[in-house]
């Protein structure tokens, strides 16, 4: 089974309408290139100083826009991440916080899955911003999520999740064939670890990993690494967008590679410690 996919790289800012206009052009390019599945980066619709809570209030409008875009372009979409006021159960998120949620939509615009980011980026980084505290704004999710697609089972993670192999092991055990990783890695941490982390997770789980990233300067203090990337189950980089600009990384993935690699090296059958 083969799938043509696009990792969409963006330089999102604090203007939602400008971000969606940027995205519309990239979706049109993906459709023209014959893409069947697109993965958007983290914070694709809002990235900046605007209140995440206020942004969450317009999330339903953004989701409507995305559903129409999927229908218009005939694309499956992993919609990066958006701030949400409700938990997946419908309960409101308490304490004035929100959830960082990733939605999967099919080519008819139907909602197929939602994943809420589990691991929050509370880290000090030697860059212009210096300190990141996602837990001050976001409530962590607690559910591992996969979704069936026409090409196989897709597992969902977001950005900082990539540093936690236990989550990826659970996705592997759940039968994931490929993994979508919307991200907004800082320039400092990305330069140090982005490539090696994506390749390691692909090798460990024997899956395709699709990293769709934010790139460049978003404001005076926030710079992201970009380098959107697709890695095969053997850890081979099938493509990488090195330009720190908005654009597409189009890659064809042959999922028959999974069977061959897993038959030659059956990691799940060999596992002794869980």
C-alpha positions in Angstrom: 0.0 0.0 0.0 1.4 3.4 -1.0 0.5 6.8 0.1 1.6 10.3 -1.1 1.8 12.6 1.8 2.9 16.2 2.5 4.5 17.5 5.7 3.4 21.2 5.7 5.9 23.6 7.1 4.7 27.1 8.2 5.9 30.3 9.8 2.7 31.1 11.7 2.3 34.3 13.7 -0.3 36.0 15.8 -2.7 36.8 12.9 -5.1 33.9 12.5 -6.4 35.0 9.1 -2.9 35.5 7.7 -2.0 32.0 9.0 -5.0 30.4 7.3 -4.3 32.2 4.1 -0.8 30.9 4.2 -2.1 27.4 4.9 -4.7 27.6 2.0 -2.0 28.2 -0.5 0.0 25.2 0.8 -3.0 22.9 0.8 -3.6 23.9 -2.9 0.0 23.0 -3.7 -0.3 19.7 -1.9 -3.5 18.8 -3.8 -1.8 19.8 -7.1 1.1 17.5 -6.2 -1.2 14.5 -5.8 -1.0 14.4 -2.0 -3.5 12.2 -0.2 -2.5 13.0 3.4 -1.2 16.3 4.8 0.3 16.9 8.3 0.2 20.5 9.6 2.6 21.8 12.2 1.9 22.6 15.9 0.2 25.9 16.5 -0.6 26.3 12.8 -3.5 28.7 13.3 -2.2 30.9 16.2 1.5 31.2 17.2 2.4 34.1 19.3 1.5 36.3 22.2 -2.3 36.2 21.8 -4.1 34.5 24.6 -4.4 30.8 24.0 -7.7 30.9 25.9 -9.1 33.5 23.5 -7.8 31.5 20.6 -9.6 28.5 21.9 -12.9 30.4 21.8 -12.7 30.5 17.9 -11.4 26.9 17.6 -14.8 25.7 16.3 -14.6 28.2 13.4 -11.1 27.1 12.6 -12.3 23.4 12.6 -15.1 24.3 10.3 -12.6 26.0 7.9 -10.4 22.9 8.0 -13.3 20.5 7.3 -14.3 22.5 4.2 -10.7 22.6 3.1 -10.4 18.8 3.3 -13.6 18.5 1.2 -12.5 21.1 -1.3 -9.0 19.6 -1.8 -9.9 15.9 -1.3 -7.3 15.5 1.5 -6.9 13.6 4.7 -5.5 16.0 7.3 -3.6 15.8 10.6 -4.5 19.3 11.9 -1.4 20.1 13.9 -2.5 21.4 17.2 -5.1 23.9 18.3 -6.1 25.2 21.8 -9.4 23.7 23.0 -11.6 24.7 25.9 -13.0 21.2 26.4 -11.6 17.8 27.1 -12.4 15.0 24.7 -15.3 14.0 27.1 -16.8 17.5 26.6 -16.0 18.6 30.1 -14.5 22.1 30.3 -10.8 22.4 31.1 -10.6 23.8 34.6 -8.4 26.6 36.1 -8.5 28.8 33.0 -6.3 26.4 31.0 -6.9 24.7 27.6 -5.9 21.5 25.9 -3.5 21.4 23.0 -5.4 19.1 20.6 -4.6 17.5 17.3 -7.6 16.6 15.0 -7.6 14.1 12.1 -10.1 14.8 9.3 -10.8 12.6 6.3 -11.2 13.7 2.7 -15.0 14.3 3.3 -14.2 16.6 6.2 -15.4 14.1 8.8 -13.6 14.2 12.2 -11.9 10.8 12.7 -9.8 11.3 15.8 -8.6 13.8 18.4 -5.3 13.6 20.4 -4.4 15.9 23.3 -0.7 16.6 23.9 0.5 14.5 26.8 3.9 15.9 27.5 4.2 19.6 28.1 7.3 21.7 27.3 8.4 23.1 30.7 12.0 23.7 29.8 14.7 26.4 30.0 16.5 26.9 26.7 19.5 29.0 25.9 17.7 31.2 23.3 16.1 34.6 23.1 13.0 33.5 25.0 14.9 31.5 27.6 12.0 29.9 29.5 9.0 27.8 28.3 6.2 26.8 30.6 3.4 25.1 28.7 1.8 23.8 31.8 0.9 27.4 32.8 -1.5 27.4 29.9 -2.2 23.8 28.9 -3.7 20.8 30.7 -2.0 17.6 29.6 -3.9 14.9 27.8 -3.8 11.3 29.1 -4.9 9.1 26.1 -2.8 7.3 23.5 -4.6 7.7 20.2 -4.4 5.9 16.8 -6.8 6.1 13.9 -7.5 3.9 10.9 -6.8 5.4 7.5 -7.0 3.9 4.0 -3.3 3.3 4.2 -2.9 1.8 7.6 -3.1 2.8 11.3 -1.9 6.3 12.1 -0.5 7.2 15.6 -0.6 10.8 16.9 1.9 12.7 18.9 2.8 16.4 19.3 6.3 18.0 19.5 7.8 17.4 23.0 6.2 13.9 23.0 9.0 12.8 20.8 11.4 12.7 23.8 9.3 10.0 25.6 9.9 6.5 24.1 7.3 4.9 26.3 4.5 6.7 24.5 5.9 5.5 21.1 6.1 2.0 22.5 2.4 2.1 23.3 1.6 3.4 19.8 3.7 0.5 18.4 1.8 -2.0 20.5 -1.5 -0.4 19.4 -0.5 -1.3 15.8 0.6 2.1 14.4 2.1 1.9 10.9 3.0 5.6 10.6 3.2 8.4 13.1 2.3 12.1 12.6 4.4 14.5 14.6 3.3 18.2 14.4 6.0 20.3 16.0 7.4 23.7 16.8 10.9 22.8 18.0 13.0 25.7 19.1 16.0 26.5 16.9 18.4 25.5 19.7 16.8 22.1 20.7 16.0 21.4 17.0 19.6 21.8 15.9 20.7 19.5 18.7 18.1 16.8 18.6 15.4 17.0 15.9 16.9 14.7 13.4 18.2 12.1 15.8 14.9 11.9 17.8 12.8 11.4 14.7 15.1 8.7 13.4 15.3 6.9 16.7 11.5 6.8 17.2 11.1 5.5 13.6 13.7 2.7 14.2 12.4 1.8 17.6 8.7 1.5 16.5 9.4 0.3 12.9 7.0 3.0 11.6 7.2 5.9 9.2 7.5 9.2 11.1 6.2 12.4 9.6 7.5 15.5 11.3 5.7 18.7 10.2 7.4 21.8 11.7 7.2 25.5 12.3 10.2 27.3 10.9 11.9 30.7 11.3 11.2 33.8 13.3 7.6 34.2 14.7 8.2 37.3 16.8 11.2 39.0 18.4 12.0 36.2 20.7 10.7 33.0 19.2 12.6 31.1 16.5 11.8 27.5 15.4 14.0 24.9 13.7 11.8 23.8 10.8 13.5 20.9 8.9 10.2 19.1 8.3 11.1 15.5 7.7 9.8 12.0 6.8 11.7 9.0 8.1 11.2 5.4 7.1 11.1 2.4 9.5 14.7 1.7 8.9 15.7 5.2 10.0 16.4 6.5 6.5 15.4 10.1 6.0 13.2 10.1 2.9 13.0 13.9 2.7 13.8 17.0 4.7 12.9 20.6 4.0 16.0 22.5 5.1 14.7 26.0 4.0 13.4 27.9 7.0 10.4 29.1 5.0 6.8 27.9 4.5 6.5 25.1 2.0 5.8 21.5 1.4 7.8 18.3 1.8 6.1 15.8 -0.5 7.1 12.1 0.0 5.7 8.8 -1.3 5.7 6.1 1.3 5.4 2.4 0.5 3.9 0.7 3.6 5.0 -2.7 2.3 8.4 -1.7 3.7 6.9 -2.2 7.1 6.2 -5.8 6.5 9.6 -6.6 5.2 11.4 -4.8 8.0 9.2 -6.2 10.8 9.5 -9.8 9.4 13.3 -9.5 9.3 13.5 -8.0 12.8 10.4 -8.7 14.8 11.0 -6.3 17.7 7.6 -6.7 19.3 8.0 -10.5 19.5 11.5 -10.0 21.0 10.5 -7.5 23.7 11.2 -8.7 27.3 10.8 -5.6 29.4 7.7 -3.4 29.2 
